[in-house]
Amino acid sequence: MRQQTAVIIGAGPAGLTAACELLHRSDVRPIVLEKSDLVGGISRTVNYKGNRIDIGGHRFFSKSDRVMNWWLERMPLEASAADAQMIGYQGKSRLVDRSGPGSDLDRGDRVMLLRPRRSRIYFQRTFFDYPIRLSLDTVRKLGPWRMARIGASYARSSLMPIRNEATLEDFFINRFGRELYRTFFESYTEKVWGRPCSEISAEWGAQRIKGLSIGRAIKHALLKPLSRRDVAQKGTETSLIEQFLYPKHGPGQMWELAAEEVESLGGHVIRNHEARHLLTAGDHVLGVEAVDMRSGRTETIAADYVFSTMPIKQLVRAFSDQPPDDLRRISEGLVYRDFITVGLLLKELAVKEQGGLIRDNWIYIQEPDVRVGRMQVYNNWSPYLVVDPSTAWIGLEYFCNEHDDLWVLSDRRMIELAVAEMAKIGIVDPAAVLDATVIRMPKTYPAYFGTYDRFDDLRGWLDRFENLFLLGRNGMHRYNNMDHSMLTAMTAVDNVLAGRTDKSNVWAVNTEQEYHEAQEPETATPASAPCENLQSEEAVDADAVLDRVEATGAQ
Ligand SMILES: Cc1cc2nc3c(=O)[nH]c(=O)nc-3n(C[C@H](O)[C@H](O)[C@H](O)COP(=O)(O)OP(=O)(O)OC[C@H]3O[C@@H](n4cnc5c(N)ncnc54)[C@H](O)[C@@H]3O)c2cc1C
């Protein structure tokens, strides 16, 4: 019998998971087309002279056992970790069991590290703990005058909330008061979203930053110590909750291993090949035409199945039979937000902690007088990302739009800007810079702006193609994390094995029940907008607000 072929567009987490799953569970041969020369997509690790950059900082966490097992089967937990470990992410937590002896850190590279998580806010040239604590330290740093204003403006918002809550700014002010909003949310949120909160609909907050209020924050702050003790009594090491899994050499290591696995099992990962055309007949995709980015040569690969993780806007353009004009307008109106990382290698940072490197994984830069949004400290993600441990290897992250004034800056000018901004806010001394590099990553955040409110119409047309599966983040125009992206791939392979052509179970990934329950009928959004992992229980916790600000909006 003829062996069936699946053409998979994109060697990111979704595409490579689909390929591995097909190889392990079916006779279908996967051919993965990757337009760049690296695998891993947004979750790649960029190696710059031995120092590694993780674009955005990727914590490995999933509520799904299927995903957690997939990761740990390929990269066992470090041997020094205790048998059962609590890890957390965006306010969620779970136990990870280390089955077997684990991996020895110094001898092997296939090791999943257990890393402590710490992030702080930098505001008014001062570090604030995150989550913000109602501690004496916070009061001292903010000063009595600002604290009084925070209290007064919160009281005012409680007594006289903005009645017509039209914008996200109104949403924040009603829940936090104007002063606290200005202090901790305004600047960063605007950097991430690329537009003022006063120009973003309040629905965004209602749908994706739900459950937030000062009252709940205070209750949470008061109850948290009690609940910790409570859980600890049950023998769970909750002081370790703020930790996450992380491959020894960064997230791309996982995807490099997955690509090797695909090749070793008889599949193909063809780099530098861009899928340009989808050849269709009726409701069937017959094949994919790809261009070799180096030679310019075109080749057509016949396909029994096509799995696409490429951005939907480009996928629709690639169809040999174009959709009706109104659907094409929806796809052309989809919006993305893009991302620049400036990697800086430094003798040392100008700010120190106990005389050495600060311990944060990343810092939210809330200062309104600079455009940098976040600073990653790669040493603290994994010491193995850095060649010389005596140096500080940091990533300065800028949220932008492809082709805007930042995007088009030359590398030299971008580095100058980053160094000047970090010097201005007192974190970097320009004389300490040893080396620098710039990475531009387009389409990091699929937006829920633009024509997204009519996305379901387009999805209906795309779902008609029975052997075409849309997967992952840009592939589904959805704010999917790695685990969601992988689950969409796993579910699509389940469907292939079951002969199921209905895709609703793939679209159901990352649409949690709480989200639907929390929606008011009149604010019901678009399409099956995902809930960004929000759980009402921890809506005021840890990563909550700022992570959610990104999860919500950067899109
Ligand atoms: C700043 C930031 C932080 C993040 N942090 C986390 C985190 O902590 N934890 C987490 O789980 N997730 C995180 N994510 C999400 C994670 O990066 C994505 O979920 C994941 O990379 C999506 O996988 P994917 O395969 O769908 O797409 P991608 O990673 O985008 O991969 C798609 C691949 O397709 C290729 N491609 C595109 N078009 C074509 C074409 N026409 N032909 C051939 N190839 C093509 C691209 O080059 C790319 O390699 C973060 C994302 C960002 C932006």
The ligand as a MOL file (V3000), in Angstrom:
LIG
                    3D

  0  0  0     0  0            999 V3000
M  V30 BEGIN CTAB
M  V30 COUNTS 53 58 0 0 0
M  V30 BEGIN ATOM
M  V30 1 C 7.5340 36.8580 24.2840 0
M  V30 2 C 6.9890 35.4630 24.3200 0
M  V30 3 C 7.1160 34.7000 25.4700 0
M  V30 4 C 6.5990 33.3930 25.5020 0
M  V30 5 N 6.7270 32.6660 26.6400 0
M  V30 6 C 6.2270 31.4100 26.6940 0
M  V30 7 C 6.3870 30.6200 27.8690 0
M  V30 8 O 6.9690 31.0610 28.8660 0
M  V30 9 N 5.8780 29.3540 27.8630 0
M  V30 10 C 5.2130 28.8490 26.7710 0
M  V30 11 O 4.7750 27.6930 26.8340 0
M  V30 12 N 5.0580 29.5630 25.6440 0
M  V30 13 C 5.5380 30.8290 25.5830 0
M  V30 14 N 5.3950 31.5630 24.4300 0
M  V30 15 C 4.6110 31.0000 23.3130 0
M  V30 16 C 5.4390 30.1140 22.3550 0
M  V30 17 O 6.5100 30.8550 21.8570 0
M  V30 18 C 4.5280 29.6500 21.2220 0
M  V30 19 O 3.3720 29.0600 21.7500 0
M  V30 20 C 5.1130 28.6070 20.2960 0
M  V30 21 O 6.3880 28.9340 19.8000 0
M  V30 22 C 4.1560 28.4330 19.1110 0
M  V30 23 O 4.5440 27.3250 18.3590 0
M  V30 24 P 4.0820 27.1720 16.8430 0
M  V30 25 O 4.7440 25.9610 16.3410 0
M  V30 26 O 2.6250 27.2910 16.7600 0
M  V30 27 O 4.6010 28.4710 16.1000 0
M  V30 28 P 6.0010 29.1500 15.9290 0
M  V30 29 O 6.8300 29.0000 17.1350 0
M  V30 30 O 5.6790 30.5270 15.4530 0
M  V30 31 O 6.6720 28.3380 14.7380 0
M  V30 32 C 6.1860 28.4330 13.4230 0
M  V30 33 C 7.3080 28.0810 12.4540 0
M  V30 34 O 6.7790 28.1310 11.1360 0
M  V30 35 C 7.7290 28.7080 10.2740 0
M  V30 36 N 7.0160 29.2270 9.1050 0
M  V30 37 C 6.1720 30.2860 9.0400 0
M  V30 38 N 5.7050 30.4360 7.7890 0
M  V30 39 C 6.2340 29.4420 7.0560 0
M  V30 40 C 6.1130 29.0650 5.7110 0
M  V30 41 N 5.3380 29.7270 4.8490 0
M  V30 42 N 6.8260 27.9900 5.2680 0
M  V30 43 C 7.6260 27.2940 6.1170 0
M  V30 44 N 7.7860 27.6170 7.4060 0
M  V30 45 C 7.0780 28.6680 7.8790 0
M  V30 46 C 8.3880 29.7820 11.1230 0
M  V30 47 O 9.6670 30.1310 10.6090 0
M  V30 48 C 8.4650 29.0790 12.4830 0
M  V30 49 O 9.6730 28.3900 12.6300 0
M  V30 50 C 5.9180 32.8630 24.3690 0
M  V30 51 C 5.8030 33.6380 23.2100 0
M  V30 52 C 6.3280 34.9250 23.1870 0
M  V30 53 C 6.1850 35.7410 21.9300 0
M  V30 END ATOM
M  V30 BEGIN BOND
M  V30 1 1 1 2
M  V30 2 1 2 3
M  V30 3 2 2 52
M  V30 4 2 3 4
M  V30 5 1 4 5
M  V30 6 1 4 50
M  V30 7 2 5 6
M  V30 8 1 6 7
M  V30 9 1 6 13
M  V30 10 2 7 8
M  V30 11 1 7 9
M  V30 12 1 9 10
M  V30 13 2 10 11
M  V30 14 1 10 12
M  V30 15 2 12 13
M  V30 16 1 13 14
M  V30 17 1 14 15
M  V30 18 1 14 50
M  V30 19 1 15 16
M  V30 20 1 16 17
M  V30 21 1 16 18
M  V30 22 1 18 19
M  V30 23 1 18 20
M  V30 24 1 20 21
M  V30 25 1 20 22
M  V30 26 1 22 23
M  V30 27 1 23 24
M  V30 28 2 24 25
M  V30 29 1 24 26
M  V30 30 1 24 27
M  V30 31 1 27 28
M  V30 32 2 28 29
M  V30 33 1 28 30
M  V30 34 1 28 31
M  V30 35 1 31 32
M  V30 36 1 32 33
M  V30 37 1 33 34
M  V30 38 1 33 48
M  V30 39 1 34 35
M  V30 40 1 35 36
M  V30 41 1 35 46
M  V30 42 1 36 37
M  V30 43 1 36 45
M  V30 44 2 37 38
M  V30 45 1 38 39
M  V30 46 1 39 40
M  V30 47 2 39 45
M  V30 48 1 40 41
M  V30 49 2 40 42
M  V30 50 1 42 43
M  V30 51 2 43 44
M  V30 52 1 44 45
M  V30 53 1 46 47
M  V30 54 1 46 48
M  V30 55 1 48 49
M  V30 56 2 50 51
M  V30 57 1 51 52
M  V30 58 1 52 53
M  V30 END BOND
M  V30 END CTAB
M  END
